[in-house]
Amino acid sequence: MKKLTLSLLLMLFVLGVSCRETTQEKAEDALEAAAEDTENNLEKAGEAVEEAVEETGDALEEAGEEINEEIEGTDEMPGGDDN
């Protein structure tokens, strides 16, 4: 009877350790997947920021050119020179 009880306790211990290892592996896998997702999302966000900066720079350059054209156009008008 003692052998049977001891065997059952040993089996429960092995099963408990095995379940903990499996749970720990699953937790590590989930953490790695979350880290990869975060890295991918940060890369996408960085690309979006770079694109927005380029578009803003292009828009500012176009606006500057339009302002220069307006200034040059105003200078060419009769009576437009205040000096």
GROMACS elastic network, one bead per residue, 0.5 to 0.9 nm:
[ bonds ]
;  ai    aj funct       b0    kb
    1     4     6  0.51155   500
    1     5     6  0.62480   500
    1     6     6  0.85079   500
    2     5     6  0.50954   500
    2     6     6  0.59502   500
    2     7     6  0.83903   500
    3     6     6  0.50145   500
    3     7     6  0.59115   500
    3     8     6  0.84944   500
    4     7     6  0.50432   500
    4     8     6  0.61476   500
    4     9     6  0.86110   500
    5     8     6  0.51304   500
    5     9     6  0.61802   500
    5    10     6  0.85612   500
    6     9     6  0.51183   500
    6    10     6  0.61002   500
    6    11     6  0.85790   500
    7    10     6  0.50621   500
    7    11     6  0.61219   500
    7    12     6  0.86112   500
    8    11     6  0.50559   500
    8    12     6  0.61600   500
    8    13     6  0.85786   500
    9    12     6  0.50988   500
    9    13     6  0.61551   500
    9    14     6  0.86856   500
   10    13     6  0.50638   500
   10    14     6  0.62304   500
   10    15     6  0.85595   500
   11    14     6  0.51581   500
   11    15     6  0.60667   500
   11    16     6  0.85003   500
   12    15     6  0.50289   500
   12    16     6  0.59924   500
   12    17     6  0.85885   500
   13    16     6  0.50742   500
   13    17     6  0.62144   500
   13    18     6  0.85303   500
   14    17     6  0.52011   500
   14    18     6  0.60722   500
   14    19     6  0.86089   500
   15    18     6  0.50356   500
   15    19     6  0.61273   500
   15    20     6  0.86372   500
   16    19     6  0.51721   500
   16    20     6  0.62584   500
   16    21     6  0.87234   500
   17    20     6  0.51351   500
   17    21     6  0.62723   500
   17    22     6  0.86945   500
   18    21     6  0.51885   500
   18    22     6  0.62632   500
   18    23     6  0.86405   500
   19    22     6  0.50784   500
   19    23     6  0.60875   500
   19    24     6  0.84980   500
   20    23     6  0.50460   500
   20    24     6  0.60101   500
   20    25     6  0.85224   500
   21    24     6  0.50243   500
   21    25     6  0.61006   500
   21    26     6  0.85703   500
   22    25     6  0.50798   500
   22    26     6  0.61717   500
   22    27     6  0.85839   500
   23    26     6  0.50691   500
   23    27     6  0.61263   500
   23    28     6  0.86074   500
   24    27     6  0.50243   500
   24    28     6  0.61554   500
   24    29     6  0.85719   500
   25    28     6  0.50716   500
   25    29     6  0.61026   500
   25    30     6  0.85434   500
   26    29     6  0.50402   500
   26    30     6  0.60911   500
   26    31     6  0.85343   500
   27    30     6  0.50747   500
   27    31     6  0.61170   500
   27    32     6  0.86221   500
   28    31     6  0.50266   500
   28    32     6  0.61537   500
   28    33     6  0.85820   500
   29    32     6  0.51208   500
   29    33     6  0.61577   500
   29    34     6  0.85796   500
   30    33     6  0.50751   500
   30    34     6  0.61125   500
   30    35     6  0.85749   500
   31    34     6  0.50684   500
   31    35     6  0.61408   500
   31    36     6  0.86434   500
   32    35     6  0.50372   500
   32    36     6  0.62047   500
   32    37     6  0.86081   500
   33    36     6  0.50939   500
   33    37     6  0.61422   500
   33    38     6  0.85517   500
   34    37     6  0.50323   500
   34    38     6  0.60807   500
   34    39     6  0.85492   500
   35    38     6  0.50597   500
   35    39     6  0.61321   500
   35    40     6  0.86193   500
   36    39     6  0.50427   500
   36    40     6  0.61416   500
   36    41     6  0.85492   500
   37    40     6  0.51202   500
   37    41     6  0.60883   500
   37    42     6  0.85336   500
   38    41     6  0.50923   500
   38    42     6  0.60721   500
   38    43     6  0.85807   500
   39    42     6  0.51199   500
   39    43     6  0.62233   500
   39    44     6  0.87011   500
   40    43     6  0.51157   500
   40    44     6  0.62716   500
   40    45     6  0.86279   500
   41    44     6  0.50592   500
   41    45     6  0.60893   500
   41    46     6  0.85247   500
   42    46     6  0.60388   500
   42    47     6  0.85618   500
   43    46     6  0.50443   500
   43    47     6  0.62067   500
   43    48     6  0.86137   500
   44    47     6  0.51084   500
   44    48     6  0.61798   500
   44    49     6  0.86566   500
   45    48     6  0.50136   500
   45    49     6  0.61715   500
   45    50     6  0.86175   500
   46    49     6  0.50910   500
   46    50     6  0.61815   500
   46    51     6  0.85949   500
   47    50     6  0.50821   500
   47    51     6  0.61477   500
   47    52     6  0.85746   500
   48    51     6  0.50896   500
   48    52     6  0.61178   500
   48    53     6  0.86043   500
   49    52     6  0.50278   500
   49    53     6  0.61240   500
   49    54     6  0.86187   500
   50    53     6  0.51048   500
   50    54     6  0.62468   500
   50    55     6  0.86539   500
   51    54     6  0.51161   500
   51    55     6  0.61576   500
   51    56     6  0.85325   500
   52    55     6  0.50677   500
   52    56     6  0.60078   500
   52    57     6  0.84692   500
   53    56     6  0.50669   500
   53    57     6  0.60536   500
   53    58     6  0.85538   500
   54    57     6  0.50586   500
   54    58     6  0.61393   500
   54    59     6  0.85853   500
   55    58     6  0.50567   500
   55    59     6  0.61124   500
   55    60     6  0.85836   500
   56    59     6  0.50419   500
   56    60     6  0.61035   500
   56    61     6  0.85195   500
   57    60     6  0.51164   500
   57    61     6  0.61108   500
   57    62     6  0.86035   500
   58    61     6  0.50875   500
   58    62     6  0.61835   500
   58    63     6  0.85789   500
   59    62     6  0.51085   500
   59    63     6  0.60980   500
   59    64     6  0.85598   500
   60    63     6  0.50023   500
   60    64     6  0.60675   500
   60    65     6  0.85754   500
   61    64     6  0.50672   500
   61    65     6  0.62332   500
   61    66     6  0.86618   500
   62    65     6  0.50728   500
   62    66     6  0.61957   500
   62    67     6  0.86197   500
   63    66     6  0.50470   500
   63    67     6  0.61456   500
   63    68     6  0.85997   500
   64    67     6  0.50608   500
   64    68     6  0.61619   500
   64    69     6  0.85783   500
   65    68     6  0.50669   500
   65    69     6  0.61422   500
   65    70     6  0.86007   500
   66    69     6  0.50127   500
   66    70     6  0.61564   500
   66    71     6  0.85902   500
   67    70     6  0.50399   500
   67    71     6  0.61275   500
   67    72     6  0.85514   500
   68    71     6  0.50173   500
   68    72     6  0.60455   500
   68    73     6  0.83898   500
   69    72     6  0.50913   500
   69    73     6  0.59418   500
   69    74     6  0.85077   500
   70    74     6  0.60749   500
   70    75     6  0.86519   500
   71    74     6  0.51047   500
   71    75     6  0.63120   500
   71    76     6  0.88448   500
   72    75     6  0.51823   500
   72    76     6  0.64930   500
   73    76     6  0.53188   500
   73    77     6  0.66906   500
   74    77     6  0.53948   500
   74    78     6  0.87316   500
   74    80     6  0.59920   500
   74    81     6  0.82011   500
   75    78     6  0.80923   500
   75    79     6  0.85623   500
   75    80     6  0.54409   500
   75    81     6  0.59242   500
   76    79     6  0.86192   500
   76    80     6  0.67996   500
   76    81     6  0.79814   500
   77    80     6  0.50664   500
   77    81     6  0.77999   500
   78    81     6  0.75305   500
   79    82     6  0.73236   500
